[in-house]
Amino acid sequence: MNKIADLAQLISRFAPVSGMSGTAVPRLSLIRADHPSAPVPAVYEASLCIIAQGSKRVS
């Protein structure tokens, strides 16, 4: 397996269902989306987004 596939597998273990899953690390959440969603206009606190599978569009 390659490193991205390994990362996707680890994330799926800790985020078993669609939506946000908390972790034991303070302020670290995993978000899993199993299908595309409509754009939602919002302003978020500074964050790091790692896409392990699929793609994300930000504007």
N, CA, C and O atoms as a GROMACS GRO file, in nm:
protein
  236
    1MET      N    1   0.084  -0.119   0.000
    1MET     CA    2   0.000   0.000   0.000
    1MET      C    3   0.088   0.125   0.000
    1MET      O    4   0.201   0.122   0.049
    2ASN      N    5   0.036   0.234  -0.055
    2ASN     CA    6   0.113   0.358  -0.048
    2ASN      C    7   0.074   0.438   0.076
    2ASN      O    8  -0.022   0.404   0.144
    3LYS      N    9   0.149   0.542   0.104
    3LYS     CA   10   0.128   0.617   0.229
    3LYS      C   11  -0.008   0.685   0.236
    3LYS      O   12  -0.068   0.692   0.343
    4ILE      N   13  -0.059   0.736   0.123
    4ILE     CA   14  -0.191   0.799   0.123
    4ILE      C   15  -0.299   0.695   0.153
    4ILE      O   16  -0.392   0.723   0.229
    5ALA      N   17  -0.289   0.578   0.095
    5ALA     CA   18  -0.387   0.471   0.122
    5ALA      C   19  -0.378   0.428   0.269
    5ALA      O   20  -0.481   0.401   0.331
    6ASP      N   21  -0.257   0.422   0.324
    6ASP     CA   22  -0.240   0.389   0.466
    6ASP      C   23  -0.308   0.494   0.554
    6ASP      O   24  -0.377   0.460   0.650
    7LEU      N   25  -0.289   0.622   0.519
    7LEU     CA   26  -0.352   0.731   0.594
    7LEU      C   27  -0.504   0.722   0.586
    7LEU      O   28  -0.572   0.738   0.687
    8ALA      N   29  -0.557   0.697   0.467
    8ALA     CA   30  -0.703   0.684   0.450
    8ALA      C   31  -0.756   0.570   0.535
    8ALA      O   32  -0.864   0.581   0.594
    9GLN      N   33  -0.684   0.460   0.542
    9GLN     CA   34  -0.726   0.346   0.623
    9GLN      C   35  -0.726   0.380   0.772
    9GLN      O   36  -0.818   0.342   0.844
   10LEU      N   37  -0.624   0.450   0.819
   10LEU     CA   38  -0.619   0.492   0.960
   10LEU      C   39  -0.734   0.587   0.994
   10LEU      O   40  -0.798   0.573   1.098
   11ILE      N   41  -0.759   0.683   0.905
   11ILE     CA   42  -0.868   0.777   0.930
   11ILE      C   43  -1.001   0.702   0.937
   11ILE      O   44  -1.083   0.732   1.023
   12SER      N   45  -1.023   0.607   0.848
   12SER     CA   46  -1.150   0.534   0.850
   12SER      C   47  -1.166   0.451   0.978
   12SER      O   48  -1.278   0.424   1.021
   13ARG      N   49  -1.055   0.412   1.038
   13ARG     CA   50  -1.063   0.339   1.165
   13ARG      C   51  -1.110   0.430   1.278
   13ARG      O   52  -1.188   0.388   1.364
   14PHE      N   53  -1.062   0.556   1.277
   14PHE     CA   54  -1.096   0.649   1.384
   14PHE      C   55  -1.218   0.737   1.352
   14PHE      O   56  -1.269   0.806   1.440
   15ALA      N   57  -1.262   0.734   1.228
   15ALA     CA   58  -1.384   0.805   1.188
   15ALA      C   59  -1.471   0.704   1.114
   15ALA      O   60  -1.480   0.709   0.991
   16PRO      N   61  -1.535   0.613   1.187
   16PRO     CA   62  -1.605   0.501   1.125
   16PRO      C   63  -1.733   0.538   1.050
   16PRO      O   64  -1.780   0.460   0.966
   17VAL      N   65  -1.790   0.654   1.078
   17VAL     CA   66  -1.914   0.695   1.010
   17VAL      C   67  -1.898   0.836   0.956
   17VAL      O   68  -1.808   0.910   0.997
   18SER      N   69  -1.985   0.873   0.863
   18SER     CA   70  -1.984   1.007   0.806
   18SER      C   71  -2.009   1.111   0.914
   18SER      O   72  -2.090   1.090   1.004
   19GLY      N   73  -1.940   1.224   0.905
   19GLY     CA   74  -1.958   1.331   1.003
   19GLY      C   75  -1.829   1.355   1.080
   19GLY      O   76  -1.723   1.307   1.041
   20MET      N   77  -1.840   1.430   1.188
   20MET     CA   78  -1.724   1.467   1.268
   20MET      C   79  -1.703   1.369   1.383
   20MET      O   80  -1.798   1.334   1.453
   21SER      N   81  -1.580   1.327   1.402
   21SER     CA   82  -1.544   1.238   1.514
   21SER      C   83  -1.436   1.307   1.596
   21SER      O   84  -1.335   1.351   1.542
   22GLY      N   85  -1.457   1.315   1.726
   22GLY     CA   86  -1.357   1.371   1.815
   22GLY      C   87  -1.244   1.271   1.836
   22GLY      O   88  -1.260   1.152   1.808
   23THR      N   89  -1.132   1.318   1.886
   23THR     CA   90  -1.018   1.232   1.916
   23THR      C   91  -0.970   1.260   2.057
   23THR      O   92  -1.019   1.352   2.124
   24ALA      N   93  -0.874   1.182   2.103
   24ALA     CA   94  -0.815   1.204   2.236
   24ALA      C   95  -0.723   1.325   2.236
   24ALA      O   96  -0.684   1.373   2.343
   25VAL      N   97  -0.688   1.374   2.119
   25VAL     CA   98  -0.601   1.492   2.108
   25VAL      C   99  -0.688   1.617   2.114
   25VAL      O  100  -0.778   1.633   2.032
   26PRO      N  101  -0.663   1.706   2.210
   26PRO     CA  102  -0.745   1.827   2.222
   26PRO      C  103  -0.747   1.907   2.091
   26PRO      O  104  -0.644   1.928   2.029
   27ARG      N  105  -0.865   1.951   2.052
   27ARG     CA  106  -0.890   2.034   1.933
   27ARG      C  107  -0.861   1.965   1.801
   27ARG      O  108  -0.853   2.031   1.698
   28LEU      N  109  -0.844   1.832   1.802
   28LEU     CA  110  -0.825   1.757   1.678
   28LEU      C  111  -0.951   1.676   1.651
   28LEU      O  112  -0.991   1.593   1.732
   29SER      N  113  -1.012   1.700   1.537
   29SER     CA  114  -1.131   1.625   1.495
   29SER      C  115  -1.104   1.566   1.358
   29SER      O  116  -1.030   1.622   1.278
   30LEU      N  117  -1.166   1.454   1.331
   30LEU     CA  118  -1.160   1.392   1.199
   30LEU      C  119  -1.298   1.406   1.138
   30LEU      O  120  -1.399   1.381   1.204
   31ILE      N  121  -1.303   1.444   1.012
   31ILE     CA  122  -1.432   1.458   0.944
   31ILE      C  123  -1.431   1.363   0.826
   31ILE      O  124  -1.341   1.365   0.742
   32ARG      N  125  -1.532   1.280   0.820
   32ARG     CA  126  -1.546   1.184   0.710
   32ARG      C  127  -1.670   1.219   0.630
   32ARG      O  128  -1.777   1.240   0.686
   33ALA      N  129  -1.654   1.224   0.499
   33ALA     CA  130  -1.766   1.249   0.409
   33ALA      C  131  -1.768   1.136   0.307
   33ALA      O  132  -1.670   1.115   0.235
   34ASP      N  133  -1.878   1.064   0.300
   34ASP     CA  134  -1.888   0.951   0.209
   34ASP      C  135  -1.944   0.988   0.072
   34ASP      O  136  -1.946   0.906  -0.020
   35HIS      N  137  -1.991   1.112   0.058
   35HIS     CA  138  -2.045   1.157  -0.070
   35HIS      C  139  -2.030   1.308  -0.078
   35HIS      O  140  -2.015   1.374   0.025
   36PRO      N  141  -2.034   1.365  -0.198
   36PRO     CA  142  -2.021   1.511  -0.212
   36PRO      C  143  -2.135   1.583  -0.141
   36PRO      O  144  -2.246   1.531  -0.130
   37SER      N  145  -2.107   1.703  -0.094
   37SER     CA  146  -2.211   1.784  -0.030
   37SER      C  147  -2.217   1.920  -0.099
   37SER      O  148  -2.123   1.961  -0.168
   38ALA      N  149  -2.327   1.987  -0.079
   38ALA     CA  150  -2.344   2.120  -0.137
   38ALA      C  151  -2.251   2.219  -0.066
   38ALA      O  152  -2.223   2.203   0.052
   39PRO      N  153  -2.204   2.320  -0.138
   39PRO     CA  154  -2.120   2.421  -0.074
   39PRO      C  155  -2.196   2.493   0.038
   39PRO      O  156  -2.316   2.520   0.025
   40VAL      N  157  -2.126   2.523   0.145
   40VAL     CA  158  -2.186   2.594   0.259
   40VAL      C  159  -2.100   2.718   0.285
   40VAL      O  160  -1.983   2.706   0.321
   41PRO      N  161  -2.157   2.838   0.268
   41PRO     CA  162  -2.078   2.957   0.297
   41PRO      C  163  -2.054   2.969   0.447
   41PRO      O  164  -2.148   2.971   0.526
   42ALA      N  165  -1.929   2.977   0.486
   42ALA     CA  166  -1.896   2.985   0.628
   42ALA      C  167  -1.755   3.041   0.643
   42ALA      O  168  -1.675   3.037   0.550
   43VAL      N  169  -1.726   3.093   0.759
   43VAL     CA  170  -1.592   3.138   0.794
   43VAL      C  171  -1.545   3.049   0.908
   43VAL      O  172  -1.610   3.041   1.013
   44TYR      N  173  -1.433   2.982   0.887
   44TYR     CA  174  -1.382   2.890   0.986
   44TYR      C  175  -1.257   2.946   1.053
   44TYR      O  176  -1.186   3.029   0.996
   45GLU      N  177  -1.232   2.901   1.174
   45GLU     CA  178  -1.106   2.930   1.242
   45GLU      C  179  -0.995   2.866   1.158
   45GLU      O  180  -1.019   2.768   1.088
   46ALA      N  181  -0.876   2.922   1.165
   46ALA     CA  182  -0.764   2.865   1.089
   46ALA      C  183  -0.753   2.716   1.116
   46ALA      O  184  -0.763   2.672   1.231
   47SER      N  185  -0.733   2.638   1.011
   47SER     CA  186  -0.727   2.493   1.027
   47SER      C  187  -0.639   2.431   0.919
   47SER      O  188  -0.602   2.497   0.822
   48LEU      N  189  -0.608   2.306   0.938
   48LEU     CA  190  -0.531   2.228   0.842
   48LEU      C  191  -0.623   2.120   0.789
   48LEU      O  192  -0.685   2.046   0.866
   49CYS      N  193  -0.632   2.110   0.659
   49CYS     CA  194  -0.720   2.010   0.597
   49CYS      C  195  -0.634   1.915   0.515
   49CYS      O  196  -0.564   1.957   0.423
   50ILE      N  197  -0.640   1.786   0.548
   50ILE     CA  198  -0.566   1.685   0.473
   50ILE      C  199  -0.668   1.595   0.405
   50ILE      O  200  -0.751   1.533   0.472
   51ILE      N  201  -0.664   1.589   0.274
   51ILE     CA  202  -0.756   1.506   0.198
   51ILE      C  203  -0.684   1.373   0.172
   51ILE      O  204  -0.584   1.369   0.100
   52ALA      N  205  -0.736   1.266   0.230
   52ALA     CA  206  -0.670   1.135   0.217
   52ALA      C  207  -0.728   1.054   0.101
   52ALA      O  208  -0.667   0.956   0.057
   53GLN      N  209  -0.844   1.094   0.053
   53GLN     CA  210  -0.908   1.020  -0.056
   53GLN      C  211  -1.009   1.112  -0.121
   53GLN      O  212  -1.082   1.182  -0.051
   54GLY      N  213  -1.015   1.116  -0.253
   54GLY     CA  214  -1.108   1.204  -0.321
   54GLY      C  215  -1.049   1.343  -0.338
   54GLY      O  216  -0.927   1.358  -0.351
   55SER      N  217  -1.135   1.445  -0.339
   55SER     CA  218  -1.088   1.582  -0.358
   55SER      C  219  -1.176   1.681  -0.284
   55SER      O  220  -1.287   1.647  -0.242
   56LYS      N  221  -1.127   1.803  -0.268
   56LYS     CA  222  -1.201   1.909  -0.200
   56LYS      C  223  -1.178   2.037  -0.277
   56LYS      O  224  -1.066   2.064  -0.322
   57ARG      N  225  -1.283   2.115  -0.293
   57ARG     CA  226  -1.271   2.244  -0.360
   57ARG      C  227  -1.295   2.354  -0.257
   57ARG      O  228  -1.396   2.352  -0.186
   58VAL      N  229  -1.203   2.449  -0.249
   58VAL     CA  230  -1.216   2.560  -0.154
   58VAL      C  231  -1.204   2.691  -0.232
   58VAL      O  232  -1.129   2.701  -0.329
   59SER      N  233  -1.279   2.789  -0.188
   59SER     CA  234  -1.268   2.920  -0.255
   59SER      C  235  -1.273   3.031  -0.152
   59SER      O  236  -1.265   3.148  -0.188
   0.00000   0.00000   0.00000
